[in-house]
């Protein structure tokens, strides 16, 4: 999902899918190291809970704290594995787009529905747009704000129902369109276009 200030007359195929950034190699190594430390600490805590504590209130007490302590490293490892899989998928989609974007064609459409998720301070964290095309087909795309750290995306900047969109789809013989990346471009409704 790309939110533009305006649709320019000369249209060219976007080079990037503008996917969210993921942890780099150094970040993943640091995260894995922290996970190892947390896992070892959790194992020590469980050892003391079950074998060193002299008079526990009951087996149910140990069982509750085993689930709580053991759940921490499990969640951290699941996060690390999940982010790795997501990054791998995004790289594959970008690679597919790079290989086939010269087959991409633009189609006009309009926003059929939108769903906005907000942060604690009320700014937009992500949004989904459902768009309908001229042939009656519908697509759904997710957009994440790509703004400066000190500037947030407001709800009024998210395209509304009925807004015009441009959809870039790969039209290649023998290729399943549902297996290829799609770019949905929409304009920021808060930008006032100057008349020539």
C-alpha positions as CSV (number, residue, x, y, z in Angstrom):
1,X,0.0,0.0,0.0
2,X,1.5,3.3,-1.1
3,X,0.0,6.6,0.0
4,X,1.0,9.4,-2.4
5,X,0.5,13.2,-2.3
6,X,-1.1,13.1,-5.8
7,X,-1.3,10.9,-8.9
8,X,1.2,12.1,-11.4
9,X,0.2,12.0,-15.1
10,X,3.2,10.0,-16.3
11,X,2.9,6.7,-14.5
12,X,5.8,4.4,-14.0
13,X,5.9,1.1,-12.3
14,X,7.0,1.4,-8.6
15,X,10.4,-0.1,-8.0
16,X,9.7,-1.1,-4.4
17,X,6.8,-2.7,-2.5
18,X,7.7,-0.5,0.5
19,X,7.5,-3.4,2.9
20,X,8.2,-2.8,6.6
21,X,11.8,-3.0,7.8
22,X,12.8,-6.1,9.7
23,X,15.6,-6.9,12.1
24,X,19.0,-7.1,10.4
25,X,21.6,-9.8,11.0
26,X,23.1,-7.9,14.0
27,X,19.6,-7.3,15.5
28,X,18.7,-11.0,15.2
29,X,22.0,-12.1,16.8
30,X,21.5,-9.7,19.7
31,X,17.9,-10.9,20.1
32,X,19.0,-14.6,20.0
33,X,21.7,-13.8,22.6
34,X,19.1,-12.2,24.9
35,X,16.8,-15.2,24.3
36,X,19.6,-17.6,25.4
37,X,20.2,-15.6,28.6
38,X,16.5,-15.5,29.4
39,X,16.1,-19.2,28.7
40,X,19.0,-20.1,31.1
41,X,17.7,-17.7,33.8
42,X,14.2,-19.4,33.4
43,X,15.8,-22.9,33.8
44,X,17.6,-21.8,37.0
45,X,14.4,-20.3,38.3
46,X,12.5,-23.5,37.6
47,X,15.2,-25.6,39.2
48,X,15.0,-23.5,42.4
49,X,11.2,-23.5,42.3
50,X,10.9,-27.3,42.2
51,X,14.0,-28.7,43.9
52,X,15.4,-26.1,46.3
53,X,12.3,-24.5,47.8
54,X,11.8,-26.3,51.1
55,X,8.1,-25.9,51.8
56,X,6.1,-24.8,48.8
57,X,2.4,-24.0,49.4
58,X,1.4,-26.9,47.1
59,X,2.0,-28.4,43.7
60,X,-0.5,-26.0,42.2
61,X,1.8,-23.1,43.2
62,X,4.8,-24.6,41.5
63,X,2.7,-25.4,38.4
64,X,1.4,-21.9,38.1
65,X,4.9,-20.3,38.3
66,X,6.3,-23.0,36.0
67,X,3.8,-21.9,33.3
68,X,4.6,-18.2,33.9
69,X,8.4,-18.5,34.0
70,X,8.5,-21.1,31.2
71,X,6.2,-19.0,29.0
72,X,8.6,-16.1,28.8
73,X,11.4,-17.8,26.8
74,X,8.9,-19.7,24.7
75,X,7.2,-16.4,23.6
76,X,10.6,-14.7,22.9
77,X,11.8,-17.6,20.7
78,X,8.4,-17.7,18.9
79,X,8.8,-13.9,18.2
80,X,12.3,-14.4,16.8
81,X,11.3,-17.3,14.6
82,X,8.1,-15.5,13.5
83,X,10.0,-12.3,12.5
84,X,12.5,-14.3,10.6
85,X,9.8,-16.1,8.6
86,X,8.0,-12.8,7.9
87,X,11.3,-11.2,6.7
88,X,12.0,-14.2,4.5
89,X,8.5,-13.9,3.0
90,X,8.8,-10.2,2.4
91,X,12.2,-10.7,0.7
92,X,10.7,-13.3,-1.6
93,X,7.8,-11.0,-2.5
94,X,10.2,-8.1,-3.3
95,X,12.4,-10.4,-5.3
96,X,9.4,-11.6,-7.3
97,X,8.4,-8.0,-7.9
98,X,11.9,-7.1,-9.0
99,X,11.9,-10.0,-11.5
100,X,8.4,-9.3,-13.0
101,X,7.6,-5.7,-12.5
102,X,8.1,-4.9,-16.1
103,X,4.9,-7.0,-16.7
104,X,2.9,-4.9,-14.2
105,X,0.0,-2.9,-15.5
106,X,-2.0,-0.1,-13.8
107,X,-5.7,-0.4,-13.2
108,X,-8.1,2.2,-11.7
109,X,-10.3,1.3,-8.8
110,X,-11.9,2.8,-5.7
111,X,-11.9,2.2,-2.0
112,X,-14.7,0.0,-0.9
113,X,-13.9,-0.2,2.8
114,X,-11.2,0.8,5.2
115,X,-10.0,-0.4,8.6
116,X,-7.7,1.7,10.7
117,X,-5.6,0.6,13.8
118,X,-4.4,3.4,16.1
119,X,-1.5,3.8,18.5
120,X,-2.0,4.8,22.1
121,X,-1.7,8.5,21.2
122,X,-4.3,8.3,18.5
123,X,-2.1,8.3,15.4
124,X,-2.4,5.6,12.8
125,X,-0.3,2.4,13.3
126,X,-1.6,0.6,10.2
127,X,-4.6,0.5,8.0
128,X,-6.3,-1.9,5.6
129,X,-8.1,-0.8,2.4
130,X,-10.5,-3.0,0.4
131,X,-10.6,-1.8,-3.1
132,X,-12.8,-2.7,-6.1
133,X,-11.6,-2.7,-9.6
134,X,-13.4,-2.0,-12.9
135,X,-13.9,-5.8,-13.6
136,X,-15.7,-6.1,-10.2
137,X,-12.8,-7.9,-8.4
138,X,-11.8,-6.8,-5.0
139,X,-8.4,-6.6,-3.3
140,X,-7.2,-5.9,0.2
141,X,-4.0,-4.1,1.0
142,X,-2.3,-3.1,4.3
143,X,-0.5,0.2,4.7
144,X,2.0,1.2,7.5
145,X,3.0,4.8,8.0
146,X,6.4,5.6,6.5
147,X,6.8,9.0,8.2
148,X,9.6,10.7,10.0
149,X,10.0,9.7,13.7
150,X,8.6,13.0,15.0
151,X,5.7,13.1,12.6
152,X,2.8,10.6,12.7
153,X,0.1,9.7,10.2
154,X,-3.4,11.1,11.1
155,X,-6.7,9.4,10.4
156,X,-7.6,12.2,8.0
157,X,-4.6,11.2,5.8
158,X,-5.9,7.7,5.2
159,X,-7.9,7.4,2.0
160,X,-11.6,7.1,2.6
161,X,-14.4,5.1,1.1
162,X,-14.9,6.1,-2.5
163,X,-11.4,7.4,-3.0
164,X,-9.7,6.7,-6.3
165,X,-6.8,4.2,-6.3
166,X,-4.3,2.9,-8.8
167,X,-3.5,-0.9,-8.6
168,X,-0.4,-2.3,-10.1
169,X,-0.7,-6.0,-10.9
170,X,1.6,-8.3,-12.8
171,X,0.0,-9.5,-16.0
172,X,2.2,-12.4,-17.2
173,X,1.2,-15.4,-19.3
174,X,1.0,-18.6,-17.3
175,X,1.4,-16.9,-13.9
176,X,-1.3,-17.1,-11.2
177,X,-2.2,-13.5,-10.3
178,X,-3.0,-14.5,-6.8
179,X,0.6,-15.6,-6.2
180,X,2.1,-12.3,-7.3
181,X,2.6,-9.1,-5.3
182,X,0.2,-6.2,-5.9
183,X,0.7,-2.5,-5.2
184,X,-2.2,-0.3,-4.3
185,X,-1.6,3.4,-4.7
186,X,-3.9,6.0,-3.1
187,X,-3.6,9.7,-2.5
188,X,-3.5,11.5,0.8
189,X,-6.9,13.2,1.1
190,X,-5.4,15.9,3.3
191,X,-3.1,17.2,0.5
192,X,-4.6,20.1,-1.4
193,X,-3.8,19.9,-5.1
194,X,-2.8,23.1,-6.8
195,X,-4.6,23.9,-10.0
196,X,-2.4,24.7,-13.0
